[in-house]
Amino acid sequence: MNTSENWIGCFIGLGGNIANELGTPTEHIINAMQAFKQSPHFTDVKVSSLYQSKAFGITDQPDFINAVLSANTSLSPLELLNFCQGLEQTAKRVRLRHWGERSLDVDILLYGDKRIHHQWLTVPHQGLFERNFVLIPMLEIDGCLVVNGQKLADLNESNNWQGLKKLT
């Protein structure tokens, strides 16, 4: 555990497209949001609406449910990664294929303004700027967000709502 009292802002992407005996993708995402809210390692948790999106990469699979949350965390980047992977394990995520079906996907999108290139973690998340199912929920939480010197709102002008539907 990070013993310092330094808190850093983070953005987390949540998604899923298959149900299992533990619940639907929406239920898995809501449970993950609750885990962040209930953990002492996070404060000021804000969540976006839920969105339905077409599958990215491999398209012969069900649509995804997506959301984004922001929070302040006392965890280091790798501790945060372990927390996120623990939520995936709790939802019984099975990795069948890259960009394939999953009960829950929990990705670190941003960790403060840090650039991290580790064998297990890349931040900002790859593809962050090209995926409307990430950009639009992030902008819902913080419409003035700047990443690597670029306003996400400016990027969103080239990203549209194609294939994306707001659910809540």
PyMOL commands that set and color helices and strands:
alter all, ss='L'
color gray80, all
select helices_A, chain A and resi 25-38+77-90+128-130+132-141+152-156
alter helices_A, ss='H'
color red, helices_A
select strands_A, chain A and resi 8-16+42-47+51-53+64-73+105-111+116-118+121-123+146-147+150-151+164-166
alter strands_A, ss='S'
color yellow, strands_A
deselect
rebuild
show_as cartoon
